[in-house]
Amino acid sequence: MTFEALTEIIVATCPNAEGKVAPQARLVPDVCADSLDTVELAMALEDKTGVNVPDDLMATFRTVSDLHEYLNEHGA
């Protein structure tokens, strides 16, 4: 998955993400406002990529880069 594709999904899912998505941006609070946003993001990523992103695992990702790396390692 390209970083640009991930950015599109994040911006479409997290209303406060516009202009804030960067590799070192923190998922919470920089990109997603709270844990509910991250759950919605995990569901959107699963729908778009087919990669399972469990909620408890999603909570361990600190930066957008961490999430991007996970998705690429799992075939997104």
C-alpha positions as CSV (number, residue, x, y, z in Angstrom):
1,M,0.0,0.0,0.0
2,T,1.3,3.4,-0.9
3,F,1.5,6.1,1.8
4,E,-0.8,8.2,-0.4
5,A,-3.5,5.5,-0.4
6,L,-3.2,5.2,3.4
7,T,-3.5,9.0,3.7
8,E,-6.7,8.9,1.6
9,I,-8.3,6.3,3.9
10,I,-7.2,8.2,7.0
11,V,-8.6,11.5,5.8
12,A,-11.9,9.9,4.7
13,T,-12.2,8.3,8.1
14,C,-10.8,10.8,10.6
15,P,-12.4,14.2,10.3
16,N,-9.5,16.1,11.8
17,A,-6.8,14.4,9.7
18,E,-6.8,16.8,6.8
19,G,-3.4,18.2,6.3
20,K,-2.0,16.4,9.4
21,V,-1.1,13.0,8.0
22,A,2.7,12.5,7.9
23,P,4.9,9.4,8.6
24,Q,5.8,10.6,12.0
25,A,2.4,12.1,13.0
26,R,1.0,10.4,16.0
27,L,-2.2,8.5,15.4
28,V,-3.8,10.0,18.6
29,P,-4.1,13.0,19.0
30,D,-2.4,14.3,15.8
31,V,-4.4,12.4,13.2
32,C,-7.3,10.7,15.0
33,A,-9.1,12.6,17.8
34,D,-9.6,9.6,20.1
35,S,-9.7,5.8,20.4
36,L,-13.2,5.7,18.7
37,D,-11.6,7.3,15.6
38,T,-8.9,4.6,15.6
39,V,-11.5,1.9,15.8
40,E,-13.4,3.4,12.8
41,L,-10.0,3.7,11.0
42,A,-9.2,0.0,11.7
43,M,-12.6,-1.0,10.2
44,A,-12.1,1.2,7.2
45,L,-8.6,-0.3,6.6
46,E,-9.9,-3.8,6.9
47,D,-12.7,-3.0,4.3
48,K,-10.3,-1.4,1.9
49,T,-7.3,-3.7,2.2
50,G,-8.6,-7.0,3.6
51,V,-5.9,-6.9,6.3
52,N,-7.2,-7.6,9.8
53,V,-6.3,-4.8,12.2
54,P,-7.5,-5.9,15.6
55,D,-8.5,-3.0,18.0
56,D,-6.0,-4.0,20.6
57,L,-3.2,-4.0,18.0
58,M,-4.4,-0.7,16.6
59,A,-3.9,0.8,20.0
60,T,-0.2,-0.1,19.9
61,F,0.6,1.9,16.8
62,R,2.0,5.3,17.8
63,T,2.7,6.9,14.4
64,V,1.2,6.7,10.9
65,S,4.5,5.1,9.8
66,D,3.9,2.3,12.4
67,L,0.5,1.6,10.8
68,H,1.8,1.8,7.3
69,E,4.6,-0.6,8.0
70,Y,2.1,-3.1,9.6
71,L,-0.2,-2.9,6.6
72,N,2.7,-3.5,4.1
73,E,4.0,-6.4,6.1
74,H,0.6,-8.0,5.9
75,G,0.0,-7.6,2.2
76,A,-2.0,-4.4,1.9
